[in-house]
Amino acid sequence: MSRTKTVVFGTVIALALWKGEANAQPPAPRDGTVMHLSATGSVQASPDELVADLVAQATSPVPATAQRRVNGLIADGLNAVHDLRSVEARAIGYSVGPADDKRTAWVAQQTLELRGPDGPLLLDAAGKLQASGFVMASLEWQLSPALRRKAHDEATTAALKELMTRAKSVAATLGLQVDHVQEVRLDGPVYQPRRPSGVMAMAARAMPAPQATASPEEVTADVSADYVLKP
């Protein structure tokens, strides 16, 4: 009896294996030669936004006193540029900390960021804020997000054209031709987060009138693709 069961059990296993082999699909043959290439495109773009970081700073034996002074200076600064429609202002980077190891004094500071396309207007506003007690931490021309995206799109197009040219050249060298593109990979625009600069050593020094010159910026884009080559 047990022998019959064993034979039947073995038959079931054999049938199951045969069914699995019948349903299994053979691996698809490799269709052509796959070639991986990458390229970098770049364009020059002229910055269209002037950005100024002005720091309000106060020192006091009492932290709350230093904070109140900074809060008042920031409020005055925001009011001073409120009516300048082409200037965007925001308060960023608030901090309070001891001025020395013994904690005999506390320093509070916050940055007022100004940005806009009208350089002379923003420079004038920044100069007036300096005269009212702010310290200039940084001043530079930058690409606006919209312009950076546009420049990156142009750099991507240039990289794709370079990629296709190289693919055709390599294929010809191998005695083949490009049949189709199997996969394309693109990067995205890179945005550098701006961080307020510390001005602990600059607070007591008189600052000259602000100046800024716009210089072209190189925007790059990286692309890669898999090409299928055939005779």
Secondary structure in CASP SS format (residue, H / E / C, confidence):
PFRMAT SS
TARGET T0000
AUTHOR 0000-0000-0000
METHOD secondary structure of the structure
MODEL  1
M C 1.00
S H 1.00
R H 1.00
T H 1.00
K H 1.00
T H 1.00
V H 1.00
V H 1.00
F H 1.00
G H 1.00
T H 1.00
V H 1.00
I H 1.00
A H 1.00
L H 1.00
A H 1.00
L H 1.00
W H 1.00
K H 1.00
G H 1.00
E H 1.00
A H 1.00
N H 1.00
A C 1.00
Q C 1.00
P C 1.00
P C 1.00
A C 1.00
P C 1.00
R C 1.00
D C 1.00
G C 1.00
T E 1.00
V E 1.00
M E 1.00
H E 1.00
L E 1.00
S E 1.00
A E 1.00
T E 1.00
G E 1.00
S E 1.00
V E 1.00
Q E 1.00
A E 1.00
S C 1.00
P C 1.00
D C 1.00
E E 1.00
L E 1.00
V E 1.00
A E 1.00
D E 1.00
L E 1.00
V E 1.00
A E 1.00
Q E 1.00
A E 1.00
T E 1.00
S E 1.00
P C 1.00
V C 1.00
P H 1.00
A H 1.00
T H 1.00
A H 1.00
Q H 1.00
R H 1.00
R H 1.00
V H 1.00
N H 1.00
G H 1.00
L H 1.00
I H 1.00
A H 1.00
D H 1.00
G H 1.00
L H 1.00
N H 1.00
A H 1.00
V C 1.00
H C 1.00
D C 1.00
L C 1.00
R C 1.00
S C 1.00
V C 1.00
E E 1.00
A E 1.00
R E 1.00
A E 1.00
I E 1.00
G E 1.00
Y E 1.00
S E 1.00
V E 1.00
G E 1.00
P E 1.00
A C 1.00
D C 1.00
D C 1.00
K C 1.00
R C 1.00
T C 1.00
A C 1.00
W E 1.00
V E 1.00
A E 1.00
Q E 1.00
Q E 1.00
T E 1.00
L E 1.00
E E 1.00
L E 1.00
R E 1.00
G E 1.00
P C 1.00
D C 1.00
G H 1.00
P H 1.00
L H 1.00
L H 1.00
L H 1.00
D H 1.00
A H 1.00
A H 1.00
G H 1.00
K H 1.00
L H 1.00
Q H 1.00
A H 1.00
S C 1.00
G C 1.00
F C 1.00
V E 1.00
M E 1.00
A E 1.00
S E 1.00
L E 1.00
E E 1.00
W E 1.00
Q E 1.00
L C 1.00
S C 1.00
P H 1.00
A H 1.00
L H 1.00
R H 1.00
R H 1.00
K H 1.00
A H 1.00
H H 1.00
D H 1.00
E H 1.00
A H 1.00
T H 1.00
T H 1.00
A H 1.00
A H 1.00
L H 1.00
K H 1.00
E H 1.00
L H 1.00
M H 1.00
T H 1.00
R H 1.00
A H 1.00
K H 1.00
S H 1.00
V H 1.00
A H 1.00
A H 1.00
T H 1.00
L C 1.00
G C 1.00
L C 1.00
Q E 1.00
V E 1.00
D E 1.00
H E 1.00
V E 1.00
Q E 1.00
E E 1.00
V E 1.00
R E 1.00
L E 1.00
D C 1.00
G C 1.00
P C 1.00
V C 1.00
Y C 1.00
Q C 1.00
P C 1.00
R C 1.00
R C 1.00
P C 1.00
S C 1.00
G C 1.00
V C 1.00
M C 1.00
A C 1.00
M C 1.00
A C 1.00
A C 1.00
R C 1.00
A C 1.00
M C 1.00
P C 1.00
A C 1.00
P C 1.00
Q C 1.00
A C 1.00
T C 1.00
A C 1.00
S C 1.00
P C 1.00
E E 1.00
E E 1.00
V E 1.00
T E 1.00
A E 1.00
D E 1.00
V E 1.00
S E 1.00
A E 1.00
D E 1.00
Y E 1.00
V E 1.00
L E 1.00
K E 1.00
P C 1.00
END
